[in-house]
Each structure stands twice: as C-alpha cells, then as structure tokens.
C-alpha cells in the first residue's frame, strides 16, 4: 500500500518479474543494470589476439591492446595502465626541497 493524503492506495510491487530491460542490461533489485560482458567467463575469449574487451553501455567492443611500451607521454606525464597521467612533482621525495622557505609547492598539469 502507498499512503496518500487522507487515504491509501494499493499498487503493484515492483520486482524484476515485471520489469523489461533493454538488450545488454539485466534486472537486479527492480532496476536495470548494464551487463559487463567482458567480465563474464563465457565471454572471455570473444576478442582476437592482441585485442582487449571494453565494456560499453548495453554491449562491448574489442579494441587493440595498448601497453606503455607503445605509448609516448608528454613531458611531465608518466604512463600507467596504458594511459598518460600527470606526475605530481610536489609529492615526490626527490622534489621536496624545490620550494624556498615560506613557499608551498603546487602541482600544475605537466610540470
């Protein structure tokens, strides 16, 4: 039942039994959620050698495997997990004394 001002009304309980999700989605707790096909054991070999599976909303795609060996990052960036990330020089112990007394080191993108 649902409370209404001065009364009540009976409404059907919302469950996965009465929810239809789009292709590539599954119902859990009366809501539709994307299925991560890449993490399903039955989908493990879906991509070709040299490709990796990337989950997309409602589906997946096979993309070329990229490693740090074939990624060149700009100066001030480092490669981790096949992506370029800014190096926070202020947090590196070797850079600790770069600021003068009374100054604060503030990282900026790429430097």
VEXKOL-980641 format. One record per residue (C-alpha): residue in three letters; x, y, z. Coordinates in steps of 0.02 Angstrom, whole numbers, always signed. Layout:
ALA/X/Y/Z
...
***
This chain:
UNK/+0/+0/+0
UNK/+51/+180/-29
UNK/-1/+318/+89
UNK/-94/+463/+8
UNK/-165/+620/+93
UNK/-316/+560/+191
UNK/-315/+386/+117
UNK/-209/+249/+39
UNK/-196/+154/-123
UNK/-136/-19/-167
UNK/-3/-26/-302
UNK/+85/-175/-379
UNK/+252/-218/-303
UNK/+395/-175/-421
UNK/+505/-327/-448
UNK/+614/-393/-587
UNK/+468/-504/-638
UNK/+376/-351/-706
UNK/+524/-252/-774
UNK/+587/-274/-950
UNK/+766/-216/-976
UNK/+846/-171/-1142
UNK/+966/-292/-1227
UNK/+1133/-291/-1136
UNK/+1054/-249/-969
UNK/+992/-359/-827
UNK/+870/-329/-686
UNK/+933/-327/-507
UNK/+838/-255/-359
UNK/+700/-194/-475
UNK/+821/-90/-580
UNK/+907/-117/-746
UNK/+1097/-126/-742
UNK/+1223/-143/-883
UNK/+1293/-318/-906
UNK/+1483/-314/-910
UNK/+1507/-443/-1047
UNK/+1695/-429/-1030
UNK/+1693/-498/-854
UNK/+1582/-648/-893
UNK/+1679/-811/-905
UNK/+1576/-864/-1055
UNK/+1631/-707/-1148
UNK/+1816/-718/-1102
UNK/+1879/-770/-1275
UNK/+1769/-650/-1376
UNK/+1910/-537/-1434
UNK/+2050/-583/-1553
UNK/+2232/-599/-1501
UNK/+2307/-426/-1473
UNK/+2136/-353/-1427
UNK/+2054/-321/-1260
UNK/+1871/-317/-1217
UNK/+1800/-147/-1164
UNK/+1626/-141/-1088
UNK/+1509/-12/-1163
UNK/+1331/+31/-1107
UNK/+1225/-117/-1162
UNK/+1364/-200/-1260
UNK/+1553/-218/-1277
UNK/+1690/-185/-1404
UNK/+1858/-262/-1443
UNK/+1997/-134/-1453
UNK/+2183/-152/-1490
UNK/+2283/-192/-1335
UNK/+2390/-42/-1289
UNK/+2534/-53/-1169
UNK/+2653/+77/-1103
UNK/+2784/+6/-1222
UNK/+2697/+91/-1368
UNK/+2634/+250/-1284
UNK/+2736/+409/-1280
UNK/+2679/+532/-1146
UNK/+2717/+718/-1147
UNK/+2849/+787/-1030
UNK/+2782/+792/-852
UNK/+2671/+641/-879
UNK/+2700/+456/-850
UNK/+2618/+302/-922
UNK/+2518/+189/-806
UNK/+2390/+60/-861
UNK/+2411/+115/-1042
UNK/+2363/+296/-1004
UNK/+2461/+455/-975
UNK/+2446/+532/-802
UNK/+2517/+694/-735
UNK/+2668/+673/-622
UNK/+2639/+765/-458
UNK/+2816/+826/-431
UNK/+2769/+903/-264
UNK/+2734/+731/-192
UNK/+2899/+655/-248
UNK/+3033/+647/-111
UNK/+3168/+699/-234
UNK/+3074/+861/-270
UNK/+3035/+903/-88
UNK/+3166/+1041/-72
UNK/+3120/+1131/-234
UNK/+3025/+1271/-147
UNK/+3104/+1405/-42
UNK/+3063/+1428/+141
UNK/+2888/+1501/+160
UNK/+2834/+1439/-12
UNK/+2713/+1298/-50
UNK/+2734/+1177/-194
UNK/+2578/+1171/-304
UNK/+2571/+1043/-444
UNK/+2515/+1100/-615
UNK/+2475/+986/-763
UNK/+2635/+932/-848
UNK/+2755/+1017/-728
***
